[in-house]
Amino acid sequence: MSQPFILSLTIFVLAVYVGFEIITKVPPTLHTPLMSGANAISGITIVGALLSAGLGFSPLTTALGLMALIFATINVVGGFMVTHRMLGMFQKKG
């Protein structure tokens, strides 16, 4: 295996571990602000996926860009739905 691949794999595994540890220790009162931040990051991912899919360097980059676009869009829509529902719990009824 090549050195850049091992470095990238190591960074990915560490990012997954650190992300999991951080998310599991977040109190419930902070979930809505974190969801908003995650939606903003996914919006940036959508822009990158559009560029990757649209530039057409190779069929592989187009396919991976399309998959990234689909997954990021699902994440943004789901995040907004959850945030809307959570904010609805704090509205006054009547």
C-alpha positions in Angstrom: 0.0 0.0 0.0 1.1 3.5 -0.6 2.1 6.0 2.0 -0.6 8.6 1.2 -3.4 5.9 1.4 -2.2 4.8 4.9 -2.1 8.4 6.0 -5.6 9.1 4.7 -6.9 6.0 6.2 -5.4 6.8 9.6 -6.9 10.3 9.5 -10.3 8.9 8.6 -10.3 6.4 11.4 -9.2 9.0 14.0 -11.9 11.4 12.7 -14.5 8.8 13.1 -13.4 7.9 16.6 -13.1 11.5 17.8 -16.5 12.4 16.2 -18.2 9.5 17.9 -16.7 10.4 21.3 -17.7 14.1 21.0 -21.3 13.4 19.8 -22.0 10.8 22.5 -21.0 13.3 25.2 -23.2 16.2 24.0 -26.1 17.1 26.3 -29.5 17.1 24.8 -29.9 20.9 25.1 -27.1 21.4 22.5 -28.5 19.0 19.9 -30.4 21.7 18.0 -27.5 24.1 17.6 -25.2 21.2 16.6 -27.8 20.1 14.0 -27.8 23.6 12.5 -24.0 23.5 12.3 -24.1 20.1 10.7 -26.6 21.4 8.2 -24.2 24.2 7.3 -21.3 21.7 6.9 -23.5 19.5 4.7 -24.3 22.5 2.6 -20.6 23.0 1.9 -20.4 19.3 1.1 -23.2 19.7 -1.5 -21.2 22.4 -3.2 -18.1 20.2 -3.3 -20.1 17.2 -4.6 -21.7 19.3 -7.3 -18.2 20.4 -8.4 -16.9 16.9 -8.3 -19.9 15.4 -10.2 -20.1 18.3 -12.7 -16.5 18.7 -13.8 -16.4 15.2 -15.2 -12.7 14.3 -14.8 -13.5 10.6 -14.9 -16.6 8.4 -14.6 -15.4 7.5 -11.1 -15.3 11.0 -9.8 -18.7 11.7 -11.4 -20.2 8.7 -9.7 -18.6 9.5 -6.3 -19.7 13.1 -6.6 -23.2 12.0 -7.4 -23.3 9.7 -4.4 -21.9 12.4 -2.1 -24.5 14.8 -3.5 -27.3 12.4 -2.7 -26.1 11.6 0.8 -25.4 15.2 1.7 -28.9 16.2 0.4 -30.5 13.5 2.5 -28.5 14.7 5.5 -29.5 18.4 5.0 -33.2 17.6 4.5 -33.3 15.2 7.5 -31.5 17.7 9.6 -33.9 20.5 8.8 -36.8 18.2 9.5 -35.5 17.2 12.9 -34.6 20.8 13.8 -38.0 22.0 12.7 -39.7 19.4 14.9 -37.5 20.1 17.9 -38.1 23.9 17.6 -41.8 23.1 17.4 -41.7 21.6 20.8 -40.7 25.0 22.3 -43.5 27.0 20.7 -46.4 28.0 22.8 -49.7 26.2 22.1 -52.8 28.1 21.8 
